Amino acid sequence: MTISDDGETVGLFEPLMVSEGSPARAGLNDLALELAEKSAGFRSGLPASVSDALADLVRAMNCYYSNLIEGHDTHPIDIERAMRNDYSADPSRRNLQLEAKAHVAVQKWVDEDGMSEPATAPSSIVDLHRRFCELLPPELLFVQNPKTGEQIPVVPGELRTRYVEVGQHVAISPGAVPRFLERMDKAYSLPGRIEAILAAACAHHRLLWVHPFLDGNGRVARLMSYAMLRKALDTRGLWSVARGLARQEAAYKEHLATCDGPRRGDRDGRGTLSEAALASFAGFFLRTCIDQVEFMESLMRPGRLRDRILIWAEEEIRAGALPPKSDTVLKAVLYQGQIERGEVETILGTSDRTARRVTSALLEAGALSSASTRAPLKLAFPAKYAGRWMPGLFPDRDE
């Protein structure tokens, strides 16, 4: 099949970065440095055992909010169930669980340094789409032509072969997509930490402007920016911009639409598109990142986190859901980061049988985790307790 390339010049989506000469650049540099400082401070303040557990929960959170922006509401409790292959009997909810599981799997691949090329490389962008879509149920691998009603199949990892319109934006011809992706990769392969952080914001819009796939572009763009920030800031997956974007969805989408607009006169950069609009979006994006780092840091402050978890444990003990002294074990884990299973008997001052019973109850409840029957006990962050342990992380919902 011949794929139409109308010969558009790559200058159509310039500028790809906010230039050094832009009036907004100094402010953006300050935001990038502030984000780097806050992200590093948050990361360094967490014990490794807590960081690992938190990263697992952030994957579910990131997945929930990124899919929510697309109108798909799959609560993290249902996401966790999907990770255990526990699916809803309702076909539509089951499909959304499978979609969420696919998103989590792709982010885990990113977190485990699965990308062999930079996140903006065409091969990486295609790989993100392929890995996400190939895990989707068939019912979610179609888009509908709004004019004809035709159901068009979405092929995992396949660049679009059709013309598309997104709102008021008429995307480039399908044959031009590879050329524009190559230009993006070249433009964002920049030295310097500030440039790498700013690129995560700017590339986010420019990828959506190219609209390389029939469907899934929003999720791919957010995963790409996540991967870029993870590398530039060594975030270790401890926070994500997706929650902030979803909580400001109208402003997020308005910024993206404004970035599609043309240059606004001689003082608005030198490209075809508005540099001022791109700078405004970059500022919005970076401020949203900073807000999310601060939010996660406030939730993870050791004293407050310990208090919330121990109050929860006391209530569970009173209700008979956990055996007595379970809170004592949790307290030891919270202070030490992790404990050996053999230490539980000493910590509790009880028999080995009682220690095993308390340990089993905390593992079964999901409050603690362990890689094996002999591995240390670590804190876990199950989604079902997030409303109590980490209020505001995502909407509460009864299990």
Helices and strands as residue ranges (DSSP letters): G 10-13, H 25-44, H 48-69, H 76-83, H 91-111, H 122-133, G 138-140, E 142-144, E 151-153, E 165-166, E 169-170, G 174-176, H 177-187, H 193-210, H 217-233, H 242-247, H 249-259, H 275-299, H 302-318, H 326-336, E 338-339, H 343-348, H 352-365, E 368-369, E 377-379, G 383-385, H 386-389
